[in-house]
Amino acid sequence: AAQEARKYPAMKLPLPEIEFELTAYQYEMMGFPGLKQGEPVSVVLDAGVLLPDVSAESWFAVQKEAIPSQFVRVGPAQYAFAGQIREAELVDEEGEQTAVLLVDCGVVKIRVTCAPQADGRLPYGTWETRYLSGIGRVQGIFEEEFRTSIGHPTNLTLWNFQRLVLAPGDIHFGQWHETPELVPLPLHHDRVIVTGRVHRDGFGRQTTLEAHQG
């Protein structure tokens, strides 16, 4: 058996690729460090605010019955996702309920913020152990903008950057450009989609900012 193992070495499956948006504000909070292909980072994946209305661009639904974990790309940094709610932080302010949740989508865990229904209440079952499905645009959070205990860092290797040029008057206005690095300058009007390869072994625990400071 050992000889067979040496003869036919175990095949390594490719690391799963994911996309997320890096906003101009988030890059500014990082201090414009410059990013490049092959760099290991840790990032919280955040699908933003979801509405309990399937006609909305970004929405969510909750249920008691178990559903398979899913994280399916349907557009640039946009994903249809499903999974079990692992953590929940519920807030009730002036009769308006919101929830920040951590959802286990299989290949990654994502953070979502659930908005209330028209009556100000969250849909029944918006809590831990229930299951959530939805769709939203995923952002990569390197530096937190608000205080919350919810969030699971995803360790990945940066692979490429797609930059949508939106500077008024630029000859490349409205065009996407793919590059292996992001220069240490403000993004201004431009939008950036980052592709990363998710680690299986927890490698890459430093944030990009920590790596550059070190």
Secondary structure, DSSP 8 states (H G I E B T S, - for coil): -HHHHHHS--------EEEEEE-HHHHHHHT---EETT-EEEEEEEEEEEBS-TTSSSEEEEESS----EEEEEETTEEEEEEEEEEEEEEEETTEEEEEEEEE-SS-EEEEEE---TTS---TT-STTSEEEEEEE-EEESS-SS--S---EEEEEEEEEEEE---TT-TTTT-EEEESEE-SS--TT-EEEEEEEE-SS----S-HHHHHH-
